[in-house]
Amino acid sequence: MPRPPTPAGFGSWLDYAVETMDTRTALMEHLFSKDEGQWSQESIKQAVRDELTELRRRAAKSTG
């Protein structure tokens, strides 16, 4: 079965998933902890972007 095309402006479905992910639930885990106020939705998204970048780097290294 063919894969649906990625949404406009995104290089892959993973890019789309990262940029549109709901970070509210993850942020709620820190709401009443000692880390309260230290994290934001944007900082969580950046952490996910960083992990995806690292995953891509490792994949390129293992195939190249």
PDB file with one MODEL, atoms N, CA, C and O in Angstrom:
MODEL        1
ATOM      1  N   MET A   1       0.845  -1.161   0.000  1.00  0.00           N
ATOM      2  CA  MET A   1       0.000   0.000   0.000  1.00  0.00           C
ATOM      3  C   MET A   1       0.907   1.245   0.000  1.00  0.00           C
ATOM      4  O   MET A   1       1.834   1.337   0.805  1.00  0.00           O
ATOM      5  N   PRO A   2       0.643   2.178  -0.882  1.00  0.00           N
ATOM      6  CA  PRO A   2       1.477   3.381  -0.919  1.00  0.00           C
ATOM      7  C   PRO A   2       1.273   4.253   0.316  1.00  0.00           C
ATOM      8  O   PRO A   2       0.190   4.300   0.900  1.00  0.00           O
ATOM      9  N   ARG A   3       2.319   4.922   0.684  1.00  0.00           N
ATOM     10  CA  ARG A   3       2.289   5.816   1.846  1.00  0.00           C
ATOM     11  C   ARG A   3       1.692   7.159   1.422  1.00  0.00           C
ATOM     12  O   ARG A   3       2.008   7.651   0.339  1.00  0.00           O
ATOM     13  N   PRO A   4       0.838   7.759   2.251  1.00  0.00           N
ATOM     14  CA  PRO A   4       0.310   9.076   1.904  1.00  0.00           C
ATOM     15  C   PRO A   4       1.439  10.113   1.893  1.00  0.00           C
ATOM     16  O   PRO A   4       2.405   9.986   2.645  1.00  0.00           O
ATOM     17  N   PRO A   5       1.318  11.121   1.055  1.00  0.00           N
ATOM     18  CA  PRO A   5       2.374  12.137   0.998  1.00  0.00           C
ATOM     19  C   PRO A   5       2.450  12.910   2.312  1.00  0.00           C
ATOM     20  O   PRO A   5       1.447  13.100   3.000  1.00  0.00           O
ATOM     21  N   THR A   6       3.655  13.348   2.641  1.00  0.00           N
ATOM     22  CA  THR A   6       3.817  14.137   3.864  1.00  0.00           C
ATOM     23  C   THR A   6       3.123  15.485   3.704  1.00  0.00           C
ATOM     24  O   THR A   6       3.025  15.995   2.588  1.00  0.00           O
ATOM     25  N   PRO A   7       2.649  16.060   4.778  1.00  0.00           N
ATOM     26  CA  PRO A   7       2.014  17.369   4.699  1.00  0.00           C
ATOM     27  C   PRO A   7       2.982  18.433   4.174  1.00  0.00           C
ATOM     28  O   PRO A   7       4.192  18.352   4.388  1.00  0.00           O
ATOM     29  N   ALA A   8       2.439  19.404   3.501  1.00  0.00           N
ATOM     30  CA  ALA A   8       3.252  20.481   2.930  1.00  0.00           C
ATOM     31  C   ALA A   8       4.116  21.129   4.009  1.00  0.00           C
ATOM     32  O   ALA A   8       3.651  21.399   5.117  1.00  0.00           O
ATOM     33  N   GLY A   9       5.365  21.368   3.671  1.00  0.00           N
ATOM     34  CA  GLY A   9       6.273  22.038   4.586  1.00  0.00           C
ATOM     35  C   GLY A   9       7.072  21.107   5.490  1.00  0.00           C
ATOM     36  O   GLY A   9       7.872  21.570   6.303  1.00  0.00           O
ATOM     37  N   PHE A  10       6.864  19.802   5.358  1.00  0.00           N
ATOM     38  CA  PHE A  10       7.555  18.833   6.207  1.00  0.00           C
ATOM     39  C   PHE A  10       8.316  17.853   5.331  1.00  0.00           C
ATOM     40  O   PHE A  10       7.810  17.402   4.303  1.00  0.00           O
ATOM     41  N   GLY A  11       9.534  17.527   5.742  1.00  0.00           N
ATOM     42  CA  GLY A  11      10.362  16.612   4.983  1.00  0.00           C
ATOM     43  C   GLY A  11      10.003  15.155   5.182  1.00  0.00           C
ATOM     44  O   GLY A  11      10.319  14.317   4.337  1.00  0.00           O
ATOM     45  N   SER A  12       9.347  14.842   6.289  1.00  0.00           N
ATOM     46  CA  SER A  12       8.977  13.457   6.581  1.00  0.00           C
ATOM     47  C   SER A  12       7.813  13.449   7.558  1.00  0.00           C
ATOM     48  O   SER A  12       7.471  14.470   8.154  1.00  0.00           O
ATOM     49  N   TRP A  13       7.215  12.275   7.709  1.00  0.00           N
ATOM     50  CA  TRP A  13       6.153  12.135   8.699  1.00  0.00           C
ATOM     51  C   TRP A  13       6.707  12.292  10.114  1.00  0.00           C
ATOM     52  O   TRP A  13       6.002  12.762  11.006  1.00  0.00           O
ATOM     53  N   LEU A  14       7.959  11.903  10.323  1.00  0.00           N
ATOM     54  CA  LEU A  14       8.563  12.106  11.649  1.00  0.00           C
ATOM     55  C   LEU A  14       8.704  13.594  11.961  1.00  0.00           C
ATOM     56  O   LEU A  14       8.441  14.023  13.085  1.00  0.00           O
ATOM     57  N   ASP A  15       9.118  14.379  10.971  1.00  0.00           N
ATOM     58  CA  ASP A  15       9.199  15.827  11.177  1.00  0.00           C
ATOM     59  C   ASP A  15       7.829  16.395  11.530  1.00  0.00           C
ATOM     60  O   ASP A  15       7.702  17.220  12.435  1.00  0.00           O
ATOM     61  N   TYR A  16       6.810  15.948  10.808  1.00  0.00           N
ATOM     62  CA  TYR A  16       5.448  16.399  11.085  1.00  0.00           C
ATOM     63  C   TYR A  16       5.020  16.016  12.501  1.00  0.00           C
ATOM     64  O   TYR A  16       4.454  16.833  13.228  1.00  0.00           O
ATOM     65  N   ALA A  17       5.294  14.767  12.886  1.00  0.00           N
ATOM     66  CA  ALA A  17       4.901  14.294  14.214  1.00  0.00           C
ATOM     67  C   ALA A  17       5.576  15.096  15.321  1.00  0.00           C
ATOM     68  O   ALA A  17       4.948  15.433  16.324  1.00  0.00           O
ATOM     69  N   VAL A  18       6.845  15.397  15.136  1.00  0.00           N
ATOM     70  CA  VAL A  18       7.579  16.171  16.146  1.00  0.00           C
ATOM     71  C   VAL A  18       6.994  17.577  16.268  1.00  0.00           C
ATOM     72  O   VAL A  18       6.750  18.059  17.374  1.00  0.00           O
ATOM     73  N   GLU A  19       6.776  18.217  15.154  1.00  0.00           N
ATOM     74  CA  GLU A  19       6.326  19.613  15.186  1.00  0.00           C
ATOM     75  C   GLU A  19       4.880  19.783  15.625  1.00  0.00           C
ATOM     76  O   GLU A  19       4.501  20.854  16.099  1.00  0.00           O
ATOM     77  N   THR A  20       4.072  18.744  15.475  1.00  0.00           N
ATOM     78  CA  THR A  20       2.661  18.864  15.841  1.00  0.00           C
ATOM     79  C   THR A  20       2.303  18.084  17.099  1.00  0.00           C
ATOM     80  O   THR A  20       1.134  18.012  17.477  1.00  0.00           O
ATOM     81  N   MET A  21       3.308  17.498  17.748  1.00  0.00           N
ATOM     82  CA  MET A  21       3.027  16.684  18.933  1.00  0.00           C
ATOM     83  C   MET A  21       2.440  17.520  20.072  1.00  0.00           C
ATOM     84  O   MET A  21       2.746  18.702  20.226  1.00  0.00           O
ATOM     85  N   ASP A  22       1.601  16.877  20.849  1.00  0.00           N
ATOM     86  CA  ASP A  22       0.997  17.512  22.017  1.00  0.00           C
ATOM     87  C   ASP A  22       1.917  17.292  23.202  1.00  0.00           C
ATOM     88  O   ASP A  22       2.088  16.162  23.660  1.00  0.00           O
ATOM     89  N   THR A  23       2.502  18.353  23.694  1.00  0.00           N
ATOM     90  CA  THR A  23       3.449  18.245  24.806  1.00  0.00           C
ATOM     91  C   THR A  23       2.799  18.522  26.161  1.00  0.00           C
ATOM     92  O   THR A  23       3.469  18.455  27.192  1.00  0.00           O
ATOM     93  N   ARG A  24       1.514  18.829  26.169  1.00  0.00           N
ATOM     94  CA  ARG A  24       0.860  19.200  27.435  1.00  0.00           C
ATOM     95  C   ARG A  24       0.912  18.093  28.470  1.00  0.00           C
ATOM     96  O   ARG A  24       1.175  18.354  29.644  1.00  0.00           O
ATOM     97  N   THR A  25       0.665  16.861  28.053  1.00  0.00           N
ATOM     98  CA  THR A  25       0.676  15.748  29.008  1.00  0.00           C
ATOM     99  C   THR A  25       2.067  15.555  29.593  1.00  0.00           C
ATOM    100  O   THR A  25       2.218  15.350  30.797  1.00  0.00           O
ATOM    101  N   ALA A  26       3.077  15.622  28.743  1.00  0.00           N
ATOM    102  CA  ALA A  26       4.450  15.484  29.233  1.00  0.00           C
ATOM    103  C   ALA A  26       4.797  16.614  30.192  1.00  0.00           C
ATOM    104  O   ALA A  26       5.472  16.393  31.197  1.00  0.00           O
ATOM    105  N   LEU A  27       4.348  17.801  29.889  1.00  0.00           N
ATOM    106  CA  LEU A  27       4.618  18.959  30.745  1.00  0.00           C
ATOM    107  C   LEU A  27       3.920  18.825  32.100  1.00  0.00           C
ATOM    108  O   LEU A  27       4.438  19.282  33.119  1.00  0.00           O
ATOM    109  N   MET A  28       2.750  18.200  32.103  1.00  0.00           N
ATOM    110  CA  MET A  28       1.995  18.034  33.356  1.00  0.00           C
ATOM    111  C   MET A  28       2.768  17.182  34.370  1.00  0.00           C
ATOM    112  O   MET A  28       2.588  17.344  35.577  1.00  0.00           O
ATOM    113  N   GLU A  29       3.617  16.286  33.892  1.00  0.00           N
ATOM    114  CA  GLU A  29       4.397  15.450  34.808  1.00  0.00           C
ATOM    115  C   GLU A  29       5.312  16.291  35.694  1.00  0.00           C
ATOM    116  O   GLU A  29       5.671  15.872  36.795  1.00  0.00           O
ATOM    117  N   HIS A  30       5.683  17.453  35.225  1.00  0.00           N
ATOM    118  CA  HIS A  30       6.602  18.315  35.969  1.00  0.00           C
ATOM    119  C   HIS A  30       5.887  19.457  36.692  1.00  0.00           C
ATOM    120  O   HIS A  30       6.525  20.276  37.354  1.00  0.00           O
ATOM    121  N   LEU A  31       4.560  19.508  36.563  1.00  0.00           N
ATOM    122  CA  LEU A  31       3.802  20.634  37.092  1.00  0.00           C
ATOM    123  C   LEU A  31       4.018  20.844  38.591  1.00  0.00           C
ATOM    124  O   LEU A  31       4.192  21.979  39.034  1.00  0.00           O
ATOM    125  N   PHE A  32       4.008  19.781  39.363  1.00  0.00           N
ATOM    126  CA  PHE A  32       4.137  19.927  40.809  1.00  0.00           C
ATOM    127  C   PHE A  32       5.442  19.338  41.341  1.00  0.00           C
ATOM    128  O   PHE A  32       5.534  18.974  42.513  1.00  0.00           O
ATOM    129  N   SER A  33       6.422  19.249  40.493  1.00  0.00           N
ATOM    130  CA  SER A  33       7.707  18.712  40.926  1.00  0.00           C
ATOM    131  C   SER A  33       8.668  19.850  41.236  1.00  0.00           C
ATOM    132  O   SER A  33       8.342  21.026  41.073  1.00  0.00           O
ATOM    133  N   LYS A  34       9.838  19.479  41.677  1.00  0.00           N
ATOM    134  CA  LYS A  34      10.851  20.493  41.967  1.00  0.00           C
ATOM    135  C   LYS A  34      11.292  21.208  40.692  1.00  0.00           C
ATOM    136  O   LYS A  34      11.879  22.288  40.748  1.00  0.00           O
ATOM    137  N   ASP A  35      11.001  20.588  39.531  1.00  0.00           N
ATOM    138  CA  ASP A  35      11.357  21.178  38.240  1.00  0.00           C
ATOM    139  C   ASP A  35      10.290  22.134  37.721  1.00  0.00           C
ATOM    140  O   ASP A  35      10.415  22.656  36.613  1.00  0.00           O
ATOM    141  N   GLU A  36       9.243  22.370  38.509  1.00  0.00           N
ATOM    142  CA  GLU A  36       8.129  23.197  38.043  1.00  0.00           C
ATOM    143  C   GLU A  36       8.637  24.528  37.498  1.00  0.00           C
ATOM    144  O   GLU A  36       9.441  25.208  38.135  1.00  0.00           O
ATOM    145  N   GLY A  37       8.163  24.881  36.332  1.00  0.00           N
ATOM    146  CA  GLY A  37       8.538  26.152  35.723  1.00  0.00           C
ATOM    147  C   GLY A  37       9.836  26.098  34.934  1.00  0.00           C
ATOM    148  O   GLY A  37      10.146  27.030  34.192  1.00  0.00           O
ATOM    149  N   GLN A  38      10.596  25.027  35.082  1.00  0.00           N
ATOM    150  CA  GLN A  38      11.868  24.911  34.386  1.00  0.00           C
ATOM    151  C   GLN A  38      11.660  24.497  32.934  1.00  0.00           C
ATOM    152  O   GLN A  38      12.457  24.857  32.068  1.00  0.00           O
ATOM    153  N   TRP A  39      10.598  23.744  32.661  1.00  0.00           N
ATOM    154  CA  TRP A  39      10.355  23.231  31.326  1.00  0.00           C
ATOM    155  C   TRP A  39       9.168  23.929  30.687  1.00  0.00           C
ATOM    156  O   TRP A  39       8.251  24.382  31.372  1.00  0.00           O
ATOM    157  N   SER A  40       9.200  24.007  29.394  1.00  0.00           N
ATOM    158  CA  SER A  40       8.096  24.573  28.620  1.00  0.00           C
ATOM    159  C   SER A  40       7.754  23.611  27.496  1.00  0.00           C
ATOM    160  O   SER A  40       8.492  22.664  27.227  1.00  0.00           O
ATOM    161  N   GLN A  41       6.636  23.862  26.848  1.00  0.00           N
ATOM    162  CA  GLN A  41       6.273  23.030  25.702  1.00  0.00           C
ATOM    163  C   GLN A  41       7.360  23.118  24.634  1.00  0.00           C
ATOM    164  O   GLN A  41       7.690  22.118  23.997  1.00  0.00           O
ATOM    165  N   GLU A  42       7.906  24.291  24.444  1.00  0.00           N
ATOM    166  CA  GLU A  42       8.949  24.461  23.436  1.00  0.00           C
ATOM    167  C   GLU A  42      10.223  23.711  23.824  1.00  0.00           C
ATOM    168  O   GLU A  42      10.880  23.138  22.955  1.00  0.00           O
ATOM    169  N   SER A  43      10.586  23.702  25.104  1.00  0.00           N
ATOM    170  CA  SER A  43      11.805  22.985  25.507  1.00  0.00           C
ATOM    171  C   SER A  43      11.630  21.475  25.326  1.00  0.00           C
ATOM    172  O   SER A  43      12.593  20.777  25.009  1.00  0.00           O
ATOM    173  N   ILE A  44      10.423  20.971  25.522  1.00  0.00           N
ATOM    174  CA  ILE A  44      10.166  19.549  25.294  1.00  0.00           C
ATOM    175  C   ILE A  44      10.263  19.241  23.802  1.00  0.00           C
ATOM    176  O   ILE A  44      10.875  18.248  23.410  1.00  0.00           O
ATOM    177  N   LYS A  45       9.657  20.094  22.969  1.00  0.00           N
ATOM    178  CA  LYS A  45       9.745  19.881  21.517  1.00  0.00           C
ATOM    179  C   LYS A  45      11.197  19.941  21.044  1.00  0.00           C
ATOM    180  O   LYS A  45      11.597  19.168  20.174  1.00  0.00           O
ATOM    181  N   GLN A  46      11.980  20.847  21.607  1.00  0.00           N
ATOM    182  CA  GLN A  46      13.381  20.944  21.209  1.00  0.00           C
ATOM    183  C   GLN A  46      14.137  19.681  21.598  1.00  0.00           C
ATOM    184  O   GLN A  46      15.001  19.220  20.851  1.00  0.00           O
ATOM    185  N   ALA A  47      13.821  19.121  22.754  1.00  0.00           N
ATOM    186  CA  ALA A  47      14.456  17.869  23.171  1.00  0.00           C
ATOM    187  C   ALA A  47      14.125  16.746  22.188  1.00  0.00           C
ATOM    188  O   ALA A  47      14.986  15.929  21.864  1.00  0.00           O
ATOM    189  N   VAL A  48      12.888  16.706  21.718  1.00  0.00           N
ATOM    190  CA  VAL A  48      12.488  15.687  20.746  1.00  0.00           C
ATOM    191  C   VAL A  48      13.191  15.924  19.412  1.00  0.00           C
ATOM    192  O   VAL A  48      13.653  14.975  18.778  1.00  0.00           O
ATOM    193  N   ARG A  49      13.274  17.184  18.982  1.00  0.00           N
ATOM    194  CA  ARG A  49      14.005  17.502  17.750  1.00  0.00           C
ATOM    195  C   ARG A  49      15.458  17.045  17.854  1.00  0.00           C
ATOM    196  O   ARG A  49      16.006  16.461  16.919  1.00  0.00           O
ATOM    197  N   ASP A  50      16.070  17.319  19.000  1.00  0.00           N
ATOM    198  CA  ASP A  50      17.467  16.923  19.214  1.00  0.00           C
ATOM    199  C   ASP A  50      17.631  15.407  19.141  1.00  0.00           C
ATOM    200  O   ASP A  50      18.588  14.912  18.545  1.00  0.00           O
ATOM    201  N   GLU A  51      16.699  14.671  19.746  1.00  0.00           N
ATOM    202  CA  GLU A  51      16.766  13.216  19.697  1.00  0.00           C
ATOM    203  C   GLU A  51      16.604  12.702  18.268  1.00  0.00           C
ATOM    204  O   GLU A  51      17.294  11.765  17.866  1.00  0.00           O
ATOM    205  N   LEU A  52      15.701  13.304  17.500  1.00  0.00           N
ATOM    206  CA  LEU A  52      15.508  12.898  16.114  1.00  0.00           C
ATOM    207  C   LEU A  52      16.753  13.200  15.286  1.00  0.00           C
ATOM    208  O   LEU A  52      17.146  12.394  14.442  1.00  0.00           O
ATOM    209  N   THR A  53      17.365  14.332  15.515  1.00  0.00           N
ATOM    210  CA  THR A  53      18.606  14.673  14.820  1.00  0.00           C
ATOM    211  C   THR A  53      19.698  13.666  15.139  1.00  0.00           C
ATOM    212  O   THR A  53      20.416  13.224  14.243  1.00  0.00           O
ATOM    213  N   GLU A  54      19.827  13.303  16.400  1.00  0.00           N
ATOM    214  CA  GLU A  54      20.828  12.319  16.813  1.00  0.00           C
ATOM    215  C   GLU A  54      20.530  10.952  16.201  1.00  0.00           C
ATOM    216  O   GLU A  54      21.448  10.263  15.756  1.00  0.00           O
ATOM    217  N   LEU A  55      19.276  10.560  16.174  1.00  0.00           N
ATOM    218  CA  LEU A  55      18.893   9.293  15.559  1.00  0.00           C
ATOM    219  C   LEU A  55      19.267   9.279  14.079  1.00  0.00           C
ATOM    220  O   LEU A  55      19.792   8.287  13.575  1.00  0.00           O
ATOM    221  N   ARG A  56      18.997  10.373  13.396  1.00  0.00           N
ATOM    222  CA  ARG A  56      19.350  10.462  11.979  1.00  0.00           C
ATOM    223  C   ARG A  56      20.869  10.427  11.784  1.00  0.00           C
ATOM    224  O   ARG A  56      21.364   9.809  10.842  1.00  0.00           O
ATOM    225  N   ARG A  57      21.588  11.080  12.662  1.00  0.00           N
ATOM    226  CA  ARG A  57      23.047  11.072  12.571  1.00  0.00           C
ATOM    227  C   ARG A  57      23.588   9.649  12.730  1.00  0.00           C
ATOM    228  O   ARG A  57      24.459   9.214  11.976  1.00  0.00           O
ATOM    229  N   ARG A  58      23.061   8.938  13.716  1.00  0.00           N
ATOM    230  CA  ARG A  58      23.500   7.561  13.946  1.00  0.00           C
ATOM    231  C   ARG A  58      23.123   6.654  12.778  1.00  0.00           C
ATOM    232  O   ARG A  58      23.902   5.786  12.387  1.00  0.00           O
ATOM    233  N   ALA A  59      21.946   6.851  12.230  1.00  0.00           N
ATOM    234  CA  ALA A  59      21.519   6.027  11.091  1.00  0.00           C
ATOM    235  C   ALA A  59      22.418   6.273   9.890  1.00  0.00           C
ATOM    236  O   ALA A  59      22.801   5.328   9.199  1.00  0.00           O
ATOM    237  N   ALA A  60      22.756   7.523   9.635  1.00  0.00           N
ATOM    238  CA  ALA A  60      23.642   7.847   8.522  1.00  0.00           C
ATOM    239  C   ALA A  60      25.025   7.245   8.724  1.00  0.00           C
ATOM    240  O   ALA A  60      25.656   6.767   7.781  1.00  0.00           O
ATOM    241  N   LYS A  61      25.481   7.278   9.965  1.00  0.00           N
ATOM    242  CA  LYS A  61      26.812   6.730  10.282  1.00  0.00           C
ATOM    243  C   LYS A  61      26.845   5.215  10.082  1.00  0.00           C
ATOM    244  O   LYS A  61      27.844   4.670   9.614  1.00  0.00           O
ATOM    245  N   SER A  62      25.753   4.539  10.438  1.00  0.00           N
ATOM    246  CA  SER A  62      25.743   3.079  10.337  1.00  0.00           C
ATOM    247  C   SER A  62      25.554   2.595   8.899  1.00  0.00           C
ATOM    248  O   SER A  62      25.892   1.454   8.581  1.00  0.00           O
ATOM    249  N   THR A  63      25.026   3.439   8.041  1.00  0.00           N
ATOM    250  CA  THR A  63      24.824   3.028   6.645  1.00  0.00           C
ATOM    251  C   THR A  63      25.930   3.534   5.739  1.00  0.00           C
ATOM    252  O   THR A  63      26.052   3.095   4.595  1.00  0.00           O
ATOM    253  N   GLY A  64      26.729   4.448   6.241  1.00  0.00           N
ATOM    254  CA  GLY A  64      27.736   5.061   5.378  1.00  0.00           C
ATOM    255  C   GLY A  64      29.078   4.571   5.636  1.00  0.00           C
ATOM    256  O   GLY A  64      30.028   5.000   4.981  1.00  0.00           O
TER     257      GLY A  64
ENDMDL
END
